[in-house]
Amino acid sequence: MQRWLWFALFTTVSWGIWGAFIEIPEKAGFPATLGYAVWALTMVPCALVALRVAHWRLERDRRAVVLGGAVGFLGAGGQLILFEALRLGPAFVVFPIVAIYPVLTIVLSVLLLHERATRRHWVGILLALPAIALLSYVEPGDTVVKGYAWLPLAALVFVMWGVQAYVMKSATRTTSAEGIFFYMAATAVALIPMAVWMTDLGAPINWALKGPYLAALVQVLNSVGALCLVYAMRHGKAIIVAPLTALSPVITVVLSLMIYSRVPPPYQVAGIVCAAVAMGLMAE
């Protein structure tokens, strides 16, 4: 198995596990915005481990700083904007828009990086896109959509995350994966004050074990997955890595089924089937 595929699959699995457990601290009373702050802090030890692997070599040239910072800002900044989009609009319309960001990554990578794939890979990529949308869909319940203030924010996150994966791949051509991740971590930490500002500090916040401490254990999975994503982009093609890692909700759905005994609705079953076939095709 090729090196990029190991890293991509590890990212998919770690993000899938993260997705299954991230709601526990939030439901226990620890706000998602503070969860962002915890995530940013968990990026720091991962960045130090990466630098240790690189023998503490860190590129400090302008291109490395600008591209690494751009990758971090597009990813972390998009996450903060997503919080606001979810405040203004229901998840069942926001998530499907945001989740298909690999479409933009694929277009940019083909047009600007001149990446190519086999016919088998393209079939897998095309199957992955509806799978991502189906697996990211959230049932509306009793939620009523009022207004469209959420739409430009959701579209902005879609653009930011789609461009992020493209910039990440572009940056790995001249900068080490460890250097890119270091600047990603630095940018994420720099945006912590914004996350705190977005938090309603007047509301009750759970500071017990199920709050920041459990959030830290869960968010480490996100951070390690992000590090592996950079390595996957370094050694693989963005047009394959981006949609493959975006299929992490498959793991989330399966784990939720096992943990919460929840039977997935038909559209998620269809998404799982499409994802399984797509992963098999793209992994060849």
C-alpha positions as CSV (number, residue, x, y, z in Angstrom):
1,M,0.0,0.0,0.0
2,Q,1.3,3.4,-0.9
3,R,2.4,5.8,1.8
4,W,-0.1,8.5,1.0
5,L,-2.9,6.0,1.4
6,W,-1.9,5.0,4.9
7,F,-1.9,8.6,6.0
8,A,-5.2,9.3,4.2
9,L,-6.9,6.3,5.8
10,F,-5.6,7.2,9.2
11,T,-7.1,10.7,8.8
12,T,-10.4,9.3,7.7
13,V,-10.6,6.9,10.7
14,S,-9.4,9.4,13.3
15,W,-11.8,12.1,12.0
16,G,-14.6,9.5,11.9
17,I,-14.0,8.6,15.6
18,W,-13.7,12.3,16.5
19,G,-17.1,12.9,14.8
20,A,-18.7,10.2,16.9
21,F,-17.6,11.5,20.2
22,I,-17.3,15.3,19.7
23,E,-21.0,15.9,20.6
24,I,-20.5,14.4,24.1
25,P,-18.7,17.5,25.6
26,E,-21.1,19.8,23.8
27,K,-24.2,18.1,25.2
28,A,-22.5,18.1,28.6
29,G,-22.4,21.9,28.5
30,F,-19.1,22.7,27.0
31,P,-19.6,25.1,24.1
32,A,-18.3,24.2,20.6
33,T,-16.4,27.5,20.5
34,L,-14.4,26.6,23.6
35,G,-14.0,23.2,22.0
36,Y,-12.3,25.0,19.2
37,A,-9.9,26.6,21.7
38,V,-9.1,23.1,23.2
39,W,-8.6,21.7,19.7
40,A,-6.1,24.5,18.8
41,L,-4.1,23.8,22.0
42,T,-4.0,20.0,21.1
43,M,-2.4,21.0,17.8
44,V,0.7,22.3,19.7
45,P,2.0,18.9,21.0
46,C,1.3,17.4,17.6
47,A,3.3,20.2,15.9
48,L,6.2,19.6,18.4
49,V,6.2,15.9,17.6
50,A,6.2,16.6,13.9
51,L,9.2,19.0,14.3
52,R,11.0,16.4,16.4
53,V,10.5,13.9,13.5
54,A,12.0,16.6,11.2
55,H,15.0,17.0,13.5
56,W,13.7,20.5,14.5
57,R,14.2,21.9,11.0
58,L,11.6,24.5,10.2
59,E,11.4,26.5,7.0
60,R,11.3,30.2,7.8
61,D,11.2,31.6,4.3
62,R,8.4,33.9,3.1
63,R,6.7,31.2,1.0
64,A,6.6,28.6,3.8
65,V,5.2,31.1,6.3
66,V,2.6,32.6,3.9
67,L,1.4,29.2,2.6
68,G,1.5,27.5,6.0
69,G,-0.3,30.4,7.6
70,A,-2.9,30.4,4.7
71,V,-3.6,26.7,5.2
72,G,-4.1,27.3,8.9
73,F,-6.2,30.4,8.5
74,L,-8.5,28.8,5.8
75,G,-9.1,25.7,8.0
76,A,-9.4,27.2,11.4
77,G,-11.0,30.4,10.3
78,G,-13.6,28.4,8.3
79,Q,-14.4,26.4,11.4
80,L,-15.2,29.6,13.4
81,I,-17.3,30.9,10.5
82,L,-19.1,27.5,10.5
83,F,-20.1,28.1,14.2
84,E,-21.8,31.4,13.2
85,A,-23.5,29.8,10.2
86,L,-24.9,27.1,12.4
87,R,-26.2,29.8,14.8
88,L,-28.1,31.5,12.0
89,G,-29.2,28.4,10.1
90,P,-30.1,24.8,10.7
91,A,-27.5,22.1,10.4
92,F,-29.5,20.1,7.8
93,V,-29.0,22.9,5.2
94,V,-25.5,24.1,6.3
95,F,-23.6,20.8,6.5
96,P,-24.4,19.5,3.0
97,I,-23.2,22.7,1.5
98,V,-19.9,22.8,3.5
99,A,-19.3,19.0,3.2
100,I,-18.9,19.0,-0.6
101,Y,-15.8,21.3,-0.5
102,P,-13.7,18.5,-2.2
103,V,-15.5,19.5,-5.4
104,L,-13.6,22.8,-5.4
105,T,-10.3,21.2,-4.4
106,I,-10.7,18.8,-7.3
107,V,-11.4,21.6,-9.8
108,L,-8.5,23.7,-8.6
109,S,-6.1,20.8,-8.5
110,V,-6.9,19.7,-12.0
111,L,-6.8,23.2,-13.5
112,L,-3.9,24.7,-11.6
113,L,-1.8,21.8,-10.4
114,H,-2.5,19.7,-13.5
115,E,-3.2,16.6,-11.5
116,R,-4.5,13.6,-13.3
117,A,-6.2,10.3,-12.3
118,T,-7.0,7.0,-13.9
119,R,-10.5,6.2,-15.0
120,R,-11.0,4.0,-12.0
121,H,-10.0,6.8,-9.7
122,W,-12.4,9.2,-11.3
123,V,-15.3,6.8,-10.9
124,G,-14.4,6.6,-7.2
125,I,-14.2,10.4,-6.9
126,L,-17.6,10.9,-8.6
127,L,-19.1,8.3,-6.2
128,A,-17.5,10.0,-3.2
129,L,-19.2,13.3,-3.8
130,P,-22.9,12.1,-3.3
131,A,-21.7,9.9,-0.5
132,I,-20.2,12.9,1.3
133,A,-23.5,14.9,0.9
134,L,-25.6,11.9,2.0
135,L,-23.5,11.2,5.1
136,S,-23.3,14.9,6.1
137,Y,-27.1,15.5,5.9
138,V,-28.8,16.2,9.2
139,E,-32.6,15.6,9.5
140,P,-34.5,18.8,9.9
141,G,-36.8,17.7,12.7
142,D,-38.9,20.6,13.9
143,T,-36.4,23.2,12.7
144,V,-37.8,26.0,10.4
145,V,-35.5,27.9,8.1
146,K,-36.0,31.6,8.6
147,G,-34.0,33.9,6.3
148,Y,-30.8,33.2,4.4
149,A,-28.2,34.9,6.5
150,W,-26.6,31.5,6.9
151,L,-26.1,30.9,3.2
152,P,-23.2,33.2,2.4
153,L,-21.4,32.0,5.5
154,A,-21.9,28.3,4.6
155,A,-20.7,29.2,1.0
156,L,-17.7,31.0,2.4
157,V,-16.7,27.9,4.5
158,F,-17.2,25.7,1.4
159,V,-14.7,28.0,-0.5
160,M,-12.2,28.3,2.4
161,W,-12.0,24.5,3.0
162,G,-11.9,23.7,-0.7
163,V,-9.1,26.2,-1.3
164,Q,-7.3,25.1,1.9
165,A,-6.8,21.5,0.6
166,Y,-5.5,22.9,-2.7
167,V,-3.1,25.3,-1.0
168,M,-1.9,22.5,1.3
169,K,-1.0,20.4,-1.7
170,S,0.6,23.3,-3.4
171,A,2.7,24.1,-0.3
172,T,3.9,20.6,0.1
173,R,5.8,20.9,-3.2
174,T,8.3,23.2,-1.6
175,T,7.7,23.0,2.1
176,S,8.0,20.0,4.5
177,A,4.8,18.6,5.9
178,E,6.1,19.3,9.4
179,G,6.6,23.0,8.6
180,I,3.2,23.4,7.1
181,F,1.6,21.8,10.2
182,F,3.6,24.0,12.5
183,Y,2.2,27.1,10.9
184,M,-1.3,25.6,10.8
185,A,-1.0,25.1,14.6
186,A,0.3,28.6,15.1
187,T,-2.6,30.1,13.2
188,A,-5.1,28.0,15.1
189,V,-3.8,29.1,18.4
190,A,-3.8,32.8,17.2
191,L,-7.5,32.5,16.5
192,I,-8.4,31.3,20.1
193,P,-9.3,34.8,21.3
194,M,-11.9,35.0,18.5
195,A,-13.4,31.7,19.6
196,V,-13.6,33.0,23.2
197,W,-15.2,36.2,22.0
198,M,-17.8,34.2,20.2
199,T,-18.6,32.2,23.4
200,D,-21.6,33.2,25.6
201,L,-19.6,33.4,28.8
202,G,-22.7,34.4,30.7
203,A,-24.3,30.9,30.1
204,P,-23.4,28.0,32.4
205,I,-20.2,26.2,31.2
206,N,-19.2,22.7,32.3
207,W,-15.6,22.8,33.5
208,A,-15.7,19.3,34.9
209,L,-14.2,16.1,33.4
210,K,-16.9,15.9,30.7
211,G,-16.1,19.5,29.6
212,P,-12.6,20.6,28.6
213,Y,-10.8,17.4,29.6
214,L,-13.0,15.1,27.6
215,A,-12.9,17.6,24.8
216,A,-9.1,17.5,24.8
217,L,-9.1,13.7,24.5
218,V,-11.5,13.9,21.6
219,Q,-9.9,16.8,19.9
220,V,-6.5,15.1,19.8
221,L,-8.0,12.8,17.2
222,N,-8.8,15.8,15.1
223,S,-5.3,17.2,15.4
224,V,-3.5,13.9,14.7
225,G,-5.8,13.4,11.7
226,A,-4.9,16.9,10.4
227,L,-1.2,16.1,10.7
228,C,-1.7,12.9,8.7
229,L,-3.7,14.8,6.1
230,V,-0.7,17.0,5.5
231,Y,1.5,13.9,5.0
232,A,-1.1,12.4,2.7
233,M,-1.2,15.6,0.6
234,R,2.6,15.6,0.5
235,H,2.8,12.1,-1.0
236,G,-0.5,11.8,-2.8
237,K,-2.8,13.7,-5.2
238,A,-5.2,16.3,-3.8
239,I,-8.0,15.2,-6.2
240,I,-7.9,11.8,-4.5
241,V,-6.9,12.6,-0.9
242,A,-9.5,15.3,-0.4
243,P,-12.6,13.3,-1.2
244,L,-11.2,10.2,0.4
245,T,-10.6,11.9,3.8
246,A,-14.0,13.6,3.5
247,L,-15.6,10.2,3.8
248,S,-14.8,10.1,7.6
249,P,-18.6,10.3,8.4
250,V,-18.8,6.6,7.4
251,I,-16.8,5.8,10.5
252,T,-18.9,8.2,12.5
253,V,-22.2,6.6,11.4
254,V,-20.9,3.1,12.0
255,L,-19.6,4.0,15.5
256,S,-22.9,5.8,16.3
257,L,-24.8,2.7,15.3
258,M,-22.6,0.6,17.7
259,I,-22.6,3.0,20.6
260,Y,-26.0,4.5,20.5
261,S,-27.8,1.5,18.8
262,R,-29.1,4.0,16.3
263,V,-30.4,2.6,13.0
264,P,-29.2,4.7,10.1
265,P,-31.9,6.1,7.8
266,P,-32.0,4.9,4.1
267,Y,-30.1,8.0,2.8
268,Q,-27.1,7.2,5.1
269,V,-27.2,3.6,4.1
270,A,-27.0,4.7,0.5
271,G,-24.1,7.1,1.5
272,I,-22.2,4.2,3.2
273,V,-22.6,2.0,0.1
274,C,-21.4,4.7,-2.2
275,A,-18.5,5.6,0.1
276,A,-17.4,1.9,0.4
277,V,-17.3,1.5,-3.3
278,A,-15.6,4.9,-3.8
279,M,-12.9,4.2,-1.1
280,G,-12.2,0.8,-2.8
281,L,-11.8,2.5,-6.2
282,M,-9.7,5.4,-5.0
283,A,-7.4,3.2,-2.9
284,E,-6.3,1.2,-5.9
